[in-house]
Amino acid sequence: LHGAYGAPSAQAHTMPDAVRHRADFEQLIDSYDGEIAYWDFHMGRLIDELKRLGLYESTAIIVTGDHGEAFGEQGVYAEHAMAHPACTRVPMIIRWPGLTDRLDAAQRVHDGLAYNLDLGPTLCELLGLPVPTGWHGRSFAPLLRGQPLAGREYLVLSQGVHSFQRAVRMGSMLYMRTLHPGTYAVNPEELYDLAVDPNCTHDLMPSQPERAAPLK
């Protein structure tokens, strides 16, 4: 959010109708990169305006999203059709006046597991508000103060649009169970070690099913 930015290129990229060969894939990636550059440019304009109005130092800025996007993982392109990290991982960038500006480089990044629904209780804690009864999130406000905080032991993930899946992420391991494949060719159960296979290309379920037991 604080880096230099420039206006997006005047050359427009459009999404390909299908990924038939490498050129289509490169066009898809270029188009997505163009969307990011477009967003970044206008975020820069917003930050500049906040500074011009004298509001930047008292304004919290939060950037997140509702889902990720697959770019070839498990044969899915430009869609969020699976419960794997490409589709379930979302951005979470927070600038909070008086807190995040005091963090050193190591404190600015946290790689522990968390849900997007943890943002609600976090905001309540930062604003001094009680967390409403029934909310299931956990505040990660201590991280914004530079305090250590362990991530969740595991995450339960889901997909219910183009396929019907449930998944559990524990450490580097991801176990996926497909209840209905939709229009995709996927196995009923899959297991991946994201530490060595972040793009989910080698299903360990046939050869190492015992590693799925804790996640199942």
HELIX and SHEET records of a PDB file:
HELIX    1   1 ARG A   22  ARG A   52  1                                  31    
HELIX    2   2 TYR A   56  SER A   58  5                                   3    
HELIX    3   3 GLU A   73  GLY A   75  5                                   3    
HELIX    4   4 PRO A   85  THR A   88  1                                   4    
HELIX    5   5 THR A  100  ARG A  102  5                                   3    
HELIX    6   6 ALA A  105  ARG A  108  5                                   4    
HELIX    7   7 ASN A  116  ASP A  118  5                                   3    
HELIX    8   8 LEU A  119  LEU A  127  1                                   9    
HELIX    9   9 ALA A  141  LEU A  144  1                                   4    
HELIX   10  10 PRO A  209  ALA A  212  5                                   4    
SHEET    1   A 2 ILE A  61  THR A  64  0                                        
SHEET    2   A 2 MET A  92  ARG A  95 -1                                        
SHEET    1   B 2 ALA A  70  PHE A  71  0                                        
SHEET    2   B 2 TYR A  77  GLU A  79 -1                                        
SHEET    1   C 4 LEU A 155  GLN A 159  0                                        
SHEET    2   C 4 PHE A 164  MET A 170 -1                                        
SHEET    3   C 4 MET A 173  HIS A 180 -1                                        
SHEET    4   C 4 GLU A 189  ASP A 193 -1                                        
END                                                                             
